[in-house]
Amino acid sequence: MQDVDAGGRELTGEIQALHSRIAKLEQVSHNLSKQKNVDDELDKAWREWETTFDAIKDSIILTDNESRIVQANLASSQLFGKSLDEILGKTCWQLVHGIDHPPEECPLKRAKTTKKREEIELYLPQKGIWVIASVDPVFDQQGNLCGAVHIIRDITERKQAERLLRKERDRAQKYLDVAGVMLVAIDAEQRVGLINKKGCEILGYNEDEIVAKNWFDNFLPKRIKEEVKGVFNKLLCGEADAPEYYENPVLTKNGDEKLIAWHNTVLRDDKGKVIATLGSGEDITERKRSEEALRESEEKYRDLFENAREAIVTLDLEGNITDVNKLAEEYGFKREELIGKSHFDFIAEKYRSNSLKEFERLTQGIPVVGEVELITPKGNVIVEYRNNPIRRGEQMVGVQEILIDITARKLAEERVKEDQAQLKSLASQLTLAEERERRRLATELHDRIGQSLVISKIKLDALRKSGHSRKLDKLLDEVCNSIGQTIQDTRTLTFDLGNPVLYELGFEVAVSEWLTGQIQEKHGIPVDFEDDGEAKPLDNDIRVLLFRDVRELLINVVKHAGARKVKVSISKLGEQICITVEDDGVGFDLDEVLSGAARRGEFGLFSIRERLDNLGGHLQIDSAPGQGCKVTMTAPLKRKEMTR
């Protein structure tokens, strides 16, 4: 570009000198028109000027004050493929652009305003070349535009070279920009000579906001600026080698700091002098934060691990112990005695098979809980365990066991179970004793009082028929009626205290008669009784308890259900008897009724369930508000030996 400028100025000077000489020759020709050699001198001057003009390789076009071409050299004719006659008289935009008006970016238009040289780069599609066109305005002595000199130079090779250079530069920049690290070149003046896309992203600036800026003054925190600058200066002076790796923060556009891990090298010129440094930096801010958070987390975990109120044991995926906390040592072990040992070695034999199966589930990522017996130097203990997988990200790396010694609790639970079994047995024995006493009383009422009353009534009836006064007869009638009612009440009481049908005719008949007599006839509730007809050889105690339970359920129906119908079904299921009591009454919420009964001290259903449990039977209640109630009792036909 500078060559074009210099050549253009030189050529313009020569052209102006030729114009001046021609003008003088014309004046001489006018003044000396009579002299013979004037024409010869003028022709000679023109030939010299044309020879020089055509010898120039750049295209030169001269225009007048109306922008019309008045002269063009041979290079112009060759460039546009037109003869001189086809060029002269046209405007430059007609010749160059093929249009009838100046283009928007016409340098001649600008030159008329600026009164100095103007340039423009153009692509000539008809030639397939790039040119640079410069325009120098020519003014007369009064400052009026009298013409212009256009110089057009072919710069295609230069443009191609620039394009190739730009392509290589862009390719190199792409390599830099796809790098996942920050790349920065800092020259000897401490200025940024190059930075890639990642570096711009980390710093938060555009490239043009970084390049040529002082790296230390603009992109480093003040507290470390002088220290890092001192190392940089030593590198430039050859007093120190570039550190292979170091970390320091950089300052971003919004004032934040990011920690960068640097790998550096120095750049040297042909003489081996250090002229710049090139650093590749990885943003490790988040990694450092994560490492710090992990370190703090591990410290907290270790603190919780060591001071936990439960014993904690960690295992690898083979079941070997990798760590234990202090509380685990209270079982009588020392830490060094446990580390590396298989935890299965400390499990009692009867639990070992199940522990192996559960460990397989653990290695599949499934937590497990349960109880196990451990072998310890202090003796076997029962522990409750919660085992969970230990993960690192998505990968399972081990197992954590949390152990709670429940030996004392298990012993207490066993004692409670024994006490409960004894209480159930005592409750059943009490019920049976009550039933035996009721039967004894019923027998006494029937055999003694009942029979005495019957004999007394017979004698009174005989006395009444023997004939006495009406007054005495009336009195005897009243006494007989009273004794008759007492006999009936005694029979009813005898039946209630100990239903003789239960002992004489069996369980099914007793239930059927009581159902008909007490529910249907006495309370007016229609009843339905079903029996499968199978023989049910019940033990006496079971028969007594079941009859009492059925009677208690039916009394509840009368008191609370508001039923219009009751159905009782009895069937044999293998070695068990199944009794179902159904009603179509108001129904109830079982949980609410049971909890309310406990608050009120009403234990009817609870007592039935306990008695059946003690017999080895089962009670099931199906009910809901507005949907009636169905109670199913099952019990063995033969009584097992009671727990004492």
ABEGO torsion letter per residue (X at the ends): XAAAAAAAAAAAAAAAAAAAAAAAAAAAAAAAAABAAAAAAAAAAAAAAAAAAAABABBBBBBBAAGBBABBBAAAAAAAGBBAAAABGBBAAAAAAGBABBBAABAAAAAAAAGBBBBBBBBBAAAGBBBBBBBBBBBBAAGBBAEBBBBBBBAAAAAAAAAAAAAAAAAAAAAAAABABBBBBBBAAGBBABBBAAAAAAAGBBAAAABGBBAAAAABBAAAAAAAAAAAAAAAAGABBBBABBBBBBBBAAGBBBBBBBBBBBBBBAAGBBABBBBBBBBAAAAAAAAAAAAAAAAAAAAAAAABABBBBBBBAAGBBABBBAAAAAAGBBAAAABGBBAAAABBAAAAAAAAAAAAAAAAGBBBBEBBBBBBAAEBBBBBBBBBBBBBEABBAEBBBBBBBAAAAAAAAAAAAAAAAAAAAAAAAAAAAAAAAAAAAAAAAAAAAAAAAAAAAAAAAAAAAAEBBAAAAAAAAAAAAAAAAAAAAAAAAAAAABBAAAAAAEAAAAAAAAAAAAAAAAAGBBBBBBBAGBBBBBBAAAAAAAAAAAAAAAAAAAAAAGBABBBBBBBBBEABBBBBBBBABAEBBAAAAAAAAAAAGBAAAAAAAAAAAAAGBBBBBBBBBGAEBBBBBBBBABBBBBBX
